[in-house]
């Protein structure tokens, strides 16, 4: 039981860090656009803010309740970071943060997989 709680706790903390980072980045870009097309940057910032906010809400409520749909929905984060990494998408060109957030996302999803999908027990025979 303690191991189950610990894996879920580590998982939600990792995913909450990713959510918070996306949320903060989105707010910063929406408030202080960093490029020539300010409207485009503000729109991207607003979209990132929404992604971070919705991700955080999913992590903090249904994921912590061990609802399978939340675990499945949060697989968007590794896909998101892989797309940024292999597509050379902004922010930055160092890719260190992308690899770090990809790792946190995967830890948060893979570590508690047995909690979300426990092995099936065979029915007791006569």
C-alpha positions in Angstrom: 0.0 0.0 0.0 2.8 2.4 0.9 4.6 1.7 -2.4 1.3 2.4 -4.3 0.9 5.7 -2.6 4.5 6.6 -3.2 4.5 5.8 -6.9 1.3 7.9 -7.4 2.7 10.7 -5.4 6.0 10.8 -7.3 4.0 10.6 -10.5 1.6 13.5 -9.8 4.5 15.7 -8.6 6.5 15.0 -11.8 3.4 15.8 -13.9 2.5 18.8 -11.8 6.0 20.3 -12.4 5.5 19.8 -16.2 2.1 21.5 -16.0 3.3 24.4 -13.9 6.3 25.0 -16.3 4.0 25.1 -19.3 1.5 27.3 -17.5 4.3 29.8 -16.4 5.8 29.8 -19.9 2.4 30.5 -21.4 1.7 33.4 -19.0 5.1 35.0 -19.7 4.7 34.7 -23.5 1.2 36.1 -23.4 2.2 39.1 -21.2 5.6 39.8 -22.8 5.7 38.6 -26.4 9.2 37.8 -27.5 9.1 38.2 -31.2 8.0 40.3 -34.2 4.4 39.1 -34.4 3.1 40.0 -31.0 -0.4 38.8 -31.6 0.9 35.3 -32.7 3.1 35.1 -29.6 0.2 36.1 -27.4 -2.1 33.5 -28.9 0.6 30.8 -28.4 1.1 32.0 -24.9 -2.6 31.8 -24.2 -2.8 28.3 -25.7 0.2 27.2 -23.5 -1.5 28.7 -20.5 -4.6 26.7 -21.2 -2.6 23.5 -21.7 -0.7 24.0 -18.5 -3.9 24.8 -16.5 -5.9 21.9 -17.9 -3.0 19.6 -17.4 -2.6 20.7 -13.8 -6.3 20.3 -13.1 -6.2 16.7 -14.5 -3.1 15.9 -12.5 -4.3 17.4 -9.2 -7.8 15.9 -9.2 -8.6 12.8 -11.3 -5.0 11.5 -11.6 -4.5 11.6 -7.9 -7.9 9.8 -7.6 -6.3 7.1 -9.8 -8.8 7.5 -12.6 -7.6 5.7 -15.7 -8.9 8.3 -18.2 -6.6 10.9 -16.6 -3.6 8.7 -16.9 -4.4 8.2 -20.6 -5.1 11.9 -21.3 -1.8 12.9 -19.7 0.1 10.9 -22.4 -0.3 14.2 -24.4 2.7 15.6 -22.4 5.3 13.1 -23.7 3.9 13.5 -27.2 4.0 17.3 -26.8 7.7 17.3 -25.7 8.7 14.8 -28.4 7.1 17.0 -31.0 9.0 20.0 -29.7 12.2 18.0 -29.5 12.2 16.4 -32.9 10.4 19.3 -34.6 12.9 21.9 -33.3 10.0 23.9 -32.0 10.4 26.8 -29.6 11.2 27.8 -26.9 14.9 27.8 -27.2 17.3 25.6 -29.2 19.2 23.9 -26.4 16.6 21.2 -26.0 17.7 20.5 -22.4 14.3 21.6 -20.9 12.5 19.5 -23.5 14.4 16.3 -22.6 13.9 17.1 -18.9 10.2 17.6 -19.2 9.9 14.6 -21.4 11.7 12.5 -18.7 9.4 13.9 -16.0 6.3 13.2 -18.1 7.4 9.6 -18.7 8.3 9.0 -15.0 4.9 10.4 -14.0 3.2 8.0 -16.3 5.3 4.9 -16.3 6.1 4.6 -12.6 2.5 4.2 -11.4 1.3 2.2 -14.4 0.6 -0.9 -12.1 -1.6 1.3 -9.9 -3.7 2.5 -12.8 -3.8 -0.9 -14.4 -3.4 -3.6 -11.7 -2.9 -7.2 -12.7 -6.2 -9.0 -13.0 -6.9 -11.6 -10.4 -8.1 -14.9 -11.7 -11.4 -16.0 -10.1 -11.0 -18.5 -7.3 -11.9 -22.0 -8.4 -13.9 -24.6 -6.4 
